[in-house]
Amino acid sequence: DTGVSQNPRHKITKRGQNVTFRCDPISEHNRLYWYRQTLGQGPEFLTYFQNEAQLEKSRLLSDRFSAERPKGSFSTLEIQRTEQGDSAMYLCASSQTAGTGDPTGELFFGEGSRLTVL
Amino acid sequence: EDQVTQSPEALRLQEGESSSLNCSYTVSGLRGLFWYRQDPGKGPEFLFTLYSAGEEKEKERLKATLTKKESFLHITAPKPEDSATYLCAVQVRNQGGKLIFGQGTELSVKP
C-alpha cells in the first residue's frame, strides 16, 4: 500500500494557462474525492467519484474545472484559463465504501498539489 | 445551511499543559463527525470517527467526545510532536459521502 499519490506537487503558472493535476488513489478504494484548501482554511469539497462515475460536483466548481476518473482508477483535475483566485492546495483523497455501500468518512489524503497562479 | 465552526483558531500550550479544542456543528442530519490532523505541507490524516452523542474515542494523548451540538478534542499532557492543525469534519445524511470541514485549530506545543 503506497498511499494516495498526487502529481505534480507544485505548479506555478501564468494567468490564463491550463493546468492538470493527477491523483492515483489507493488501489482497492472505489471512492475518490477532490478538495481545495487555501491558507488558514479547512478543505473545501469540489467533487467525488464512485468508481468511474462522477456523483457530485460542488457549486464551487466553475465551468473552468473538469475532473475525470477513466476506468475507475486514477483521476485528473483540469483547470482551464486559470485565475489568481485558483491559487490553492488541491487535495485528493480516496476511501472504500462499507459492505453496506454506505460511505465512510475515513478518507486517505494525498500530500496535495499546490497551484500558484501569477 | 450545514456548517462547522472550530475554536480557537490557534492555541499555544506548554509541554504537559492539557487543553481542549472545540468543534460546533449545525447540520440537517448527522451521519458522523470526524477529526483529522494536518501537518504543514501535508494532507490531513484521519484520527477519529464519532457517530452518536455520548460517544468517546481515545488515541494516545487525544480523546474525542461528541454531543448533539459539538465535539471536543481533549489533549492530555501534550508533547511538541502534537503540534499540528486539527480539523473537524461532518458527514451529512443523504448527501453522499462528502465531508464538510471546519477551518481548523492550529496547535503549537512548546517544550
Contacts between the chains, C-beta under 8 A, distances in Angstrom:
chain1	res1	chain2	res2	distance
A	4	B	43	7.4
A	31	B	97	6.2
A	33	B	97	7.9
A	33	B	98	6.9
A	35	B	101	8.0
A	40	B	9	7.9
A	40	B	103	7.0
A	40	B	104	7.8
A	41	B	103	5.3
A	41	B	104	7.5
A	42	B	4	7.7
A	42	B	6	7.9
A	42	B	87	5.4
A	42	B	89	7.4
A	42	B	101	3.3
A	42	B	102	5.3
A	42	B	103	5.0
A	42	B	104	5.2
A	43	B	44	6.9
A	43	B	87	7.5
A	43	B	99	7.8
A	43	B	101	5.0
A	44	B	101	7.4
A	45	B	98	4.5
A	45	B	99	6.9
A	45	B	100	7.0
A	48	B	96	6.7
A	48	B	97	6.8
A	48	B	98	6.1
A	55	B	96	6.0
A	56	B	96	5.2
A	56	B	98	6.6
A	91	B	43	5.4
A	91	B	44	7.6
A	93	B	43	7.2
A	95	B	97	7.2
A	97	B	97	7.5
A	103	B	91	7.0
A	103	B	96	6.5
A	103	B	97	2.6
A	104	B	97	7.2
A	105	B	31	7.6
A	105	B	32	4.9
A	105	B	34	4.5
A	105	B	49	5.9
A	105	B	89	6.9
A	105	B	91	4.6
A	105	B	97	7.2
A	105	B	99	5.8
A	106	B	34	7.3
A	106	B	46	4.9
A	106	B	49	6.4
A	107	B	44	7.7
A	107	B	46	6.7
A	107	B	99	6.7
A	108	B	46	7.3
A	109	B	43	3.1
A	109	B	44	5.1
A	109	B	45	7.2
A	110	B	43	5.3
A	111	B	41	7.3
A	111	B	42	5.5
A	111	B	43	5.3
A	112	B	41	7.9
A	112	B	42	7.6
A	112	B	43	5.5
